[in-house]
Amino acid sequence: MTLVLSSAVASAGEVEVLHWWTSGGEAKAVSVLKKIMEEQGNSWKDFAIAGGGGESAMTVLKTRAVSGNPPSAAQIKGHDIQEWGRLGFLTDLSDVADAESWDKVLPEVVTRVMKYDGNYVAVPVNVHRVNWLWVNPEVLKKSGANVPTSLAEFFVAADKIKAAGFVPLAHGGQPWQDITLFEAVALAVLGAEDYQKAFVSLDMDVLSGDKMTDVFIQFSKMRDYIDPHYRGRSWNAATSMVINGEAAMQIMGDWAKGEFAAAGKVPGKDYLCVAAPGTQGKFTYNIDSFAFFKLSDEANRKAQKELARTILDKNFQEIFNLNKGSIPVRLDMDMSKFDQCALDSMATFKATSTNGELVPSVSQGLATTSYVQAAIFDVVTNFFNAKSPDPEQAASKLARAVKSAI
């Protein structure tokens, strides 16, 4: 009996997975993947690095990969997948993809991002909608305010909430959170077409134009409704302010829903999820994914392919996304266990994928390269934290910064 056991252990592989899912709802979601992998006889080595935008994790990953010791998989997304592919670090997952019919069950907007040179090198976990407004209805009621559907309505509601002694908008002063707020305002002001021109096509006329100046004007007004202690606050601490009734609203991706769920809150009753003001019928997407690295150990390579297959398994997709707050990336899922926020998200995702209202998130690295993204981050964050910001100058700076990063 001992011989059989030791032989099974010897053939089992190890998967080391780098990610930054460390908040309540996120940690719960990733533990599901760990449990399934361990049930399959593989060992899981958790390589978690805190930090909502993943900047710290990417620094560590670069050091590991260059020294010839990459993890099995790392949380990488968007254009960064292509950059790692070009450097020759990623492994080809075509055999798993063909066996599991990934091309048939995944939307094209997703498969485009997951492939390098025509082959799958990364696996998507979910689709997040980034342009959500999370609302504490009790705070709105106490303030005599209505749920805003436009930017103008948002400022009217925010004035009432502020007068009633609550924080109108919960926000964390980290660059990626500033851009999350900025891109929601940009989508409302520019519309989907000009948003794409600005942040995907990098059209200099749109980036430096009058409408972009207006984006910065509306964006700077948002700061009047954020409490003075916002700098350095994590996104989930900002979500807690809404959960606890300290703040009325937060503009944040649907990973925030995992925090409400972890706190035992019920959508439609304890909190509301509506499109960010002025972005109804539009969908800013973020696709979480794992890129898979070339490994030398045969047992670990087998475990790695098992991990790739498991991530897109229907059972895992359901459990994971129920915990994470996102929607499954597969289009053939039974959504009966999902709440109204997720059903709304899936319906909008499917509709916008054919009508031109689906746009990639700048804050989450889906719209452009990491170089252009960094340039946008600098301009927007400096503007947001300036004592006397100049919107027209900011639009001009944005265009120049993007041009120099291309």
Number of C-alpha atoms within 10 A of each C-alpha: 5 7 8 9 9 11 10 12 13 10 15 19 21 22 27 20 22 24 22 22 22 16 21 17 24 21 16 17 22 18 14 14 19 18 13 16 22 14 10 12 15 25 19 18 14 15 16 17 17 15 16 19 18 17 13 13 21 18 10 12 17 12 12 13 15 10 9 11 14 22 23 25 26 23 24 25 22 24 17 17 22 22 15 19 21 12 8 11 18 24 20 19 19 15 12 15 20 12 9 14 11 18 13 14 15 17 15 12 13 20 20 13 22 24 20 20 10 11 16 25 27 29 30 24 24 24 24 28 28 28 29 27 23 28 28 24 21 14 23 23 13 13 21 12 20 16 19 20 16 18 19 13 15 21 19 14 21 27 16 18 26 19 12 16 13 20 24 31 28 25 31 23 19 19 20 24 24 20 24 21 21 25 24 27 27 25 25 22 21 19 16 21 13 19 24 21 16 23 24 18 13 19 18 17 13 21 25 20 16 13 17 26 20 18 22 25 17 20 23 21 12 20 15 15 19 20 17 9 10 16 13 11 15 17 24 21 16 23 25 18 19 25 22 12 18 19 27 30 31 27 28 25 26 25 21 26 28 25 23 23 17 15 14 11 15 13 17 14 10 15 20 19 22 20 23 28 23 22 24 16 15 25 31 27 22 26 26 19 24 24 29 31 24 20 19 9 10 12 16 20 20 17 24 27 17 17 24 23 17 17 21 23 14 16 11 18 21 22 15 25 23 22 22 26 28 31 28 27 24 22 13 11 14 11 14 7 11 15 15 13 19 23 15 14 24 22 11 18 22 14 16 17 16 9 10 13 22 23 23 25 27 28 24 26 22 24 24 22 18 18 13 21 22 19 20 23 23 14 20 23 18 15 20 22 14 11 8 9 15 14 20 19 13 22 24 18 19 21 23 16 19 22 15 10 14 11
